[in-house]
C-alpha cells in the first residue's frame, strides 16, 4: 500500500463540502439513497438541485445531510414526470447538466439469486417493490429531461451471467434516448476508497454535443483499513480498569496519547432529532448529553486523529454491543478460527479482513449480528457505524438515521462519495467544461 505520492486518507467534513465553491453545473439525482452519489457530486463542486428517494429511512438520512437548495421528492419514481422535475427546478428541457441514477440492484447482485427474482414484487429495504425494471424508469426521465450528460450505476453483476441480456437492453434503451454511452466496471479501491467495491458505471453524453463519454482513471495507490482507522494500531488492550473485563470495542479502548479519552459524536435519534452522545472510557457506556434540533457545536467536524473512532447510536444506553457483537452467534465462534485476511470455509461470506489491505465489499445486510459478513479485523465484532463511514468514503460527521442495522444498510447500498467524486470530476473537466467554453 505504500506510495511516495500517496496522501493521508481523509474525507472532508460536511461543513467543508458545504463551503466548496459551485462549479456552475447542476445535477438531478434519482434513486438517491442516503446521498452517497449526491455527496460525491458536491465534493466535485456540483449543485444537486433535485433528488428522489422512495425508501423512508434512506430519505430521512438524505434529508439530514442535503443542501438547503436541494428539492427532495419521496414519491415512487414511477409517478414522477420529467416535466415536474423541470418545473420544480426552473429548468427547460436540455438545460440540466447531469442526470444521476442508481436504480436498486438487488435483482442483479452477485451475492444472491438473481433471475428467480426478476419481474416480481419483493421486499426491498423497508418496503416491497419490483426492482429489475427501474433502469427503464430512469431512461424514461432521461428521455424527457434531455440533460447534457448522465451517469447511471449498478452492481457489477449486471454485466455477468444471465443478467447480460438485461444489460444489453438497458444499453440500447439509453442510447435510443439520444446519447453516446460508455459503460465500465469501476472498483472503489482504485478511486480513493479503502474498500474493494465494484460498480457498473454508465456515462452518457447527448449526441448533439459531439463529445465522447469519459470515465476516471484509476489512482496509482490504494488505501487500507489501517489508513482509514489508524487507531487500530495505537490502542492498547481495552481493559475496563474497574471490572477487568475486555470491552471488545475499539471506541472503548485506551489511546496511546490519552489514557482516558472522552469522545463526542452526534446522530439522529428515533424522533428525528440530533442527539449528542459521550463515551466514558472507564464505564464503556454512552449517555445522552442533550437532545436538540441541531448538532452539538462542540463536535469537531472532520478531524482526523489516531484516537478510537466515535460511535453514533440511536440507543445510547445500549451502545452498539448488542448490534455489533457477534460472540453470541455461531459466526462469532467461527471468527476465532479465521486468521487475518482469511475467509470462513463454513460460512462463505464471513471474512476477517487484512487491515493492511482495502476492506472487502460491505453488503447491505451485513449489519445484522447473526449474518455472516465482513467483520472488524482484530476484534470479534462488526464495524461500528463510525468506522464504517470511513471505510465507505463518507465524512465522519455524515448523519445516518435509524437503528444500527438500518445505518449499516444505508452505507452498504450507497455509492461511496469519494468514488463518485472522481467520476463527477472527470465529467466536469473533460465534458461539461468543454461544452461551457464552447
C-alpha positions in Angstrom: 0.0 0.0 0.0 2.9 2.3 0.4 3.5 5.1 -2.1 5.7 8.1 -2.1 2.8 10.2 -3.6 0.1 8.7 -1.5 -1.6 11.4 0.6 -3.1 10.6 4.0 -6.6 9.2 3.9 -9.0 12.0 4.7 -12.6 12.6 3.7 -13.7 16.3 4.0 -16.3 17.2 6.6 -19.9 18.1 5.7 -19.1 21.7 6.7 -16.1 21.7 4.3 -18.1 20.2 1.5 -20.9 22.8 2.0 -18.2 25.5 1.8 -16.9 24.4 -1.6 -17.4 26.9 -4.5 -20.0 25.9 -7.0 -18.5 24.8 -10.3 -21.6 26.2 -12.3 -23.1 22.8 -13.1 -26.4 21.3 -11.8 -27.4 17.7 -11.1 -30.7 15.9 -10.6 -30.4 12.6 -8.7 -32.7 9.6 -8.8 -32.7 6.6 -6.5 -30.6 8.8 -4.2 -30.5 6.5 -1.1 -28.9 8.2 1.9 -27.0 10.5 -0.5 -23.7 8.8 -1.4 -23.7 9.8 -5.1 -25.1 13.3 -4.4 -22.3 13.9 -1.9 -19.7 12.8 -4.4 -21.1 15.4 -6.9 -21.0 18.0 -4.2 -17.4 17.1 -3.4 -16.6 17.9 -7.1 -18.4 21.3 -6.8 -21.7 20.4 -8.4 -25.1 21.7 -7.1 -27.7 19.0 -6.6 -31.0 20.8 -7.4 -33.4 17.8 -7.2 -33.3 14.3 -5.6 -35.7 11.4 -5.4 -35.8 8.6 -2.8 -38.7 6.3 -2.1 -37.4 4.4 1.0 -38.4 6.3 4.1 -35.3 5.6 6.3 -33.0 6.4 3.4 -34.8 9.6 2.7 -34.6 10.6 6.3 -30.8 10.3 6.2 -30.6 12.1 2.9 -32.7 15.0 4.3 -30.4 15.3 7.3 -27.4 16.0 5.1 -28.7 17.6 2.0 -28.0 21.1 0.8 -30.8 23.6 1.7 -31.3 24.2 -2.1 -31.9 20.6 -2.9 -35.6 19.6 -3.5 -36.2 16.1 -2.1 -39.1 14.1 -3.7 -40.3 11.0 -1.8 -42.6 9.5 -4.4 -42.2 6.2 -6.2 -40.1 7.1 -9.3 -42.8 5.6 -11.5 -45.1 8.5 -10.5 -42.5 11.2 -11.3 -42.7 13.1 -14.6 -39.8 14.8 -16.3 -41.9 17.9 -16.7 -42.4 18.0 -12.9 -38.6 18.0 -12.3 -38.2 20.8 -14.8 -41.0 22.9 -13.2 -39.5 22.3 -9.7 -36.0 23.3 -10.7 -36.9 26.2 -13.1 -35.1 24.5 -15.9 -36.1 23.9 -19.5 -35.6 20.6 -21.4 -31.9 20.2 -22.3 -30.6 22.7 -19.7 -29.8 20.2 -16.9 -26.1 19.4 -16.9 -26.3 15.9 -15.4 -28.9 13.3 -14.5 -27.7 10.8 -12.0 -29.3 7.5 -11.1 -28.6 4.4 -9.0 -31.6 2.1 -9.6 -32.0 -0.6 -6.9 -29.8 -3.5 -7.9 -30.9 -6.5 -5.8 -32.1 -8.4 -8.8 -28.6 -8.3 -10.4 -26.5 -8.8 -7.3 -23.8 -11.4 -7.4 -24.3 -12.1 -3.7 -27.6 -13.9 -4.2 -30.1 -15.5 -6.6 -30.8 -13.2 -9.5 -33.0 -14.3 -12.3 -35.5 -16.1 -10.0 -36.4 -12.6 -8.6 -36.9 -10.9 -11.9 -40.3 -9.5 -12.6 -41.5 -10.0 -9.1 -42.5 -7.6 -6.3 -40.5 -8.4 -3.2 -39.1 -6.9 0.0 -36.5 -4.2 -0.7 -35.2 -2.4 2.4 -38.3 -1.1 4.4 -40.8 -1.5 1.5 -41.8 -4.0 -1.2 -41.3 -3.2 -4.9 -40.2 -4.6 -8.2 -36.6 -3.6 -8.8 -35.5 -5.1 -12.1 -37.4 -2.6 -14.2 -36.3 0.6 -12.6 -33.5 1.2 -15.0 -36.1 1.8 -17.6 -37.8 4.4 -15.4 -34.5 6.2 -15.3 -34.4 6.1 -19.1 -37.9 7.5 -19.3 -36.8 10.5 -17.2 -33.6 10.8 -19.3 -35.6 11.0 -22.5 -37.9 13.7 -21.1 -35.2 15.8 -19.4 -32.6 15.5 -22.2 -29.7 16.6 -19.9 -26.3 17.3 -21.4 -24.8 14.2 -19.6 -25.9 11.3 -17.4 -24.4 8.8 -15.0 -26.2 5.6 -14.1 -24.7 2.9 -11.9 -25.4 -0.6 -10.8 -23.7 -3.6 -9.3 -21.1 -5.4 -11.4 -23.5 -8.4 -11.6 -25.4 -6.5 -14.2 -22.8 -7.4 -16.8 -22.4 -11.0 -15.7 -24.1 -14.3 -16.5 -27.8 -14.3 -17.2 -28.1 -10.6 -16.5 -26.1 -9.8 -19.7 -29.4 -9.8 -21.6 -30.8 -7.1 -19.4 -27.5 -5.1 -19.7 -27.8 -5.1 -23.5 -31.5 -4.0 -23.3 -30.6 -1.2 -20.9 -27.6 -0.1 -23.0 -29.8 0.0 -26.1 -32.5 2.0 -24.3 -30.1 4.6 -23.0 -28.6 5.1 -26.5 -32.1 5.4 -28.0 -32.7 8.4 -25.8 -30.2 10.3 -27.9 -26.9 9.6 -26.2 -23.4 8.3 -26.8 -23.0 5.8 -24.0 -19.9 4.1 -22.5 -20.0 1.6 -19.6 -17.2 0.3 -17.4 -16.9 -1.6 -14.2 -15.0 0.6 -11.8 -13.6 -0.5 -8.4 -13.8 1.9 -5.5 -10.4 0.7 -4.1 -8.7 2.4 -7.1 -10.6 5.6 -6.7 -9.7 6.7 -3.2 -11.9 4.4 -1.1 -10.4 1.8 1.4 -12.9 -0.8 0.2 -13.0 -3.2 -2.7 -16.3 -2.4 -4.3 -17.1 -2.9 -8.0 -19.8 -0.9 -9.6 -21.0 -0.8 -13.2 -20.9 2.9 -14.3 -22.8 4.1 -17.4 -21.8 7.6 -18.7 -23.7 9.3 -21.5 -23.3 12.5 -23.5 -26.1 13.9 -25.6 -25.5 13.2 -29.3 -25.7 16.8 -30.4 -22.8 17.9 -28.2 -20.3 15.9 -30.2 -18.2 14.6 -27.3 -17.5 11.1 -26.1 -18.2 9.8 -22.6 -15.3 9.6 -20.1 -14.5 7.6 -17.0 -11.9 8.4 -14.3 -8.5 6.9 -14.5 -7.5 4.7 -11.5 -5.2 6.2 -8.9 -1.7 4.8 -8.6 -2.3 3.8 -5.0 -4.9 2.2 -2.7 -5.9 2.9 0.9 -6.0 0.2 3.6 -8.3 -0.3 6.6 -5.3 0.8 8.7 -5.1 4.1 6.7 -8.8 4.7 7.4 -8.8 3.5 11.0 -5.3 4.5 12.3 -6.3 3.9 16.0 -6.3 0.1 15.4 -2.6 0.3 15.8 -2.4 2.9 18.5 -4.8 1.5 21.1 -3.9 -0.9 23.9 -5.7 -3.8 25.5 -9.1 -2.1 26.1 -9.4 -3.4 29.6 -12.1 -1.9 31.9 -10.0 -0.8 34.9 -13.0 -1.2 37.2 -14.1 -4.7 36.3 -11.1 -6.2 34.4 -13.4 -7.0 31.5 -12.3 -6.5 27.9 -14.6 -4.1 26.1 -14.3 -5.7 22.7 -15.0 -2.3 21.1 -12.3 0.0 19.6 -14.2 3.0 20.7 -13.8 2.0 24.3 -10.1 1.3 24.2 -7.3 3.4 25.6 -5.4 5.7 23.4 -1.6 5.8 23.5 -1.8 9.7 23.6 -4.5 9.9 26.2 -5.2 7.1 28.6 -8.7 8.3 29.4 -10.2 9.9 26.3 -13.7 11.2 26.1 -15.0 11.3 22.5 -18.1 13.0 21.2 -20.3 12.3 18.2 -23.8 13.1 17.0 -26.5 11.3 15.1 -30.3 11.2 14.8 -32.5 9.7 17.5 -35.7 7.9 17.0 -37.7 11.1 16.9 -35.7 12.6 14.0 -33.7 14.9 16.2 -29.9 15.2 16.5 -28.6 13.5 19.6 -25.1 14.1 21.0 -23.5 11.2 23.0 -20.4 10.8 25.1 -18.4 7.6 25.7 -16.7 7.4 29.1 -13.7 5.1 28.8 -13.9 3.6 32.3 -17.5 2.5 32.1 -17.9 1.7 28.4 -21.3 3.3 28.3 -22.8 6.2 26.4 -25.1 8.8 27.9 -27.1 11.5 26.1 -25.7 14.9 26.7 -28.5 16.8 25.0 -31.3 16.3 22.5 -31.7 19.3 20.3 -32.7 20.2 16.8 -29.1 20.7 15.6 -25.7 19.0 16.0 -23.6 19.8 19.1 -21.5 22.8 18.1 -18.5 21.4 20.1 -18.3 18.4 17.8 -15.0 18.5 15.8 -16.1 18.1 12.2 -13.8 16.1 10.0 -10.8 16.0 12.4 -8.6 13.0 11.7 -6.9 11.6 14.8 -5.3 8.4 15.9 -7.8 8.0 18.7 -10.6 5.5 18.7 -13.5 6.4 16.4 -16.6 8.0 18.0 -19.7 5.9 17.5 -23.1 7.3 16.7 -26.1 5.4 18.1 -29.8 6.0 18.5 -29.7 3.8 21.6 -27.2 5.5 24.0 -27.6 3.1 26.9 -27.1 0.0 24.9 -24.2 1.4 22.9 -23.6 -0.9 20.0 -22.8 -4.1 21.9 -26.0 -6.0 21.1 -25.9 -4.9 17.4 -22.2 -5.2 16.6 -21.1 -8.1 18.9 -21.0 -11.4 17.1 -19.6 -13.5 20.0 -23.1 -14.9 20.9 -23.7 -16.2 17.4 -22.3 -19.2 15.6 -20.3 -16.9 13.3 -18.6 -15.4 16.5 -17.2 -18.8 17.4 -16.1 -19.4 13.8 -14.4 -16.0 13.8 -11.8 -17.3 16.2 -10.8 -19.9 13.6 -10.1 -17.3 10.9 -6.7 -15.6 10.6 -6.1 -12.1 9.5 -7.2 -11.7 5.8 -9.0 -15.1 6.0 -12.4 -16.3 5.0 -14.5 -19.0 6.7 -14.9 -22.3 4.9 -18.1 -22.9 6.9 -19.8 -19.5 6.4 -18.6 -18.3 3.0 -19.3 -14.6 3.5 -17.7 -14.4 6.9 -14.5 -12.5 6.3 -11.9 -11.3 8.7 -10.1 -8.6 6.7 -6.4 -7.8 6.5 -6.0 -4.4 8.0 -3.1 -3.7 5.6 -5.4 -4.0 2.6 -8.7 -2.5 1.4 -11.8 -3.8 3.2 -13.8 -6.4 1.3 -17.2 -5.3 -0.1 -19.6 -4.1 2.6 -23.1 -5.6 1.8 -26.4 -4.1 2.8 -27.4 -7.0 5.1 -24.0 -7.1 6.9 -25.3 -5.1 9.9 -27.4 -8.0 11.2 -25.4 -9.6 14.0 -26.1 -13.2 13.1 -25.5 -12.8 9.4 -22.0 -13.7 8.1 -20.2 -10.8 6.5 -17.2 -8.5 6.9 -16.0 -8.2 10.5 -13.6 -6.0 12.3 -10.0 -7.2 11.6 -8.8 -7.5 15.2 -12.0 -7.8 17.4 -14.9 -10.3 17.4 -17.5 -7.8 16.2 -18.8 -6.0 13.2 -17.5 -2.5 12.5 -19.1 0.4 14.4 -21.0 2.8 12.2 -18.4 5.5 12.6 -15.7 3.1 11.4 -17.9 2.0 8.5 -18.4 5.6 7.4 -14.7 5.9 6.9 -14.4 2.6 5.1 -17.2 3.6 2.8 -15.8 7.0 2.0 -18.2 9.2 4.0 -17.4 12.2 6.2 -17.1 11.5 9.9 -20.0 13.8 10.6 -22.4 12.5 8.0 -25.7 11.8 9.8 -27.5 8.5 9.5 -31.0 7.8 10.8 -32.4 4.6 12.2 -31.0 1.6 14.0 -27.5 0.1 13.7 -28.7 -2.3 11.1 -30.5 0.4 9.1 -27.5 2.7 9.2 -25.3 -0.2 8.0 -27.8 -0.9 5.2 -27.6 2.7 4.1 -23.8 2.6 3.8 -23.9 -0.9 2.2 -26.2 0.3 -0.6 -24.6 3.6 -1.2 -22.1 4.6 -3.9 -19.0 5.7 -2.0 -19.0 9.5 -2.2 -15.2 9.6 -2.7 -15.5 7.2 -5.7 -18.3 9.2 -7.2 -16.4 12.5 -6.8 -13.8 11.1 -9.2 -16.5 10.2 -11.7 -18.0 13.6 -11.4 -14.7 15.4 -11.7 -13.9 13.6 -15.0 -17.2 14.6 -16.5 -16.8 18.2 -15.2 -13.3 18.7 -16.6 -13.5 16.6 -19.8 -17.0 17.2 -21.0 -19.1 19.9 -19.3 -16.3 22.5 -19.1 -15.6 22.0 -22.8 -19.3 22.5 -23.6 -19.4 25.6 -21.5 -16.3 27.0 -23.2 -17.7 26.2 -26.4 
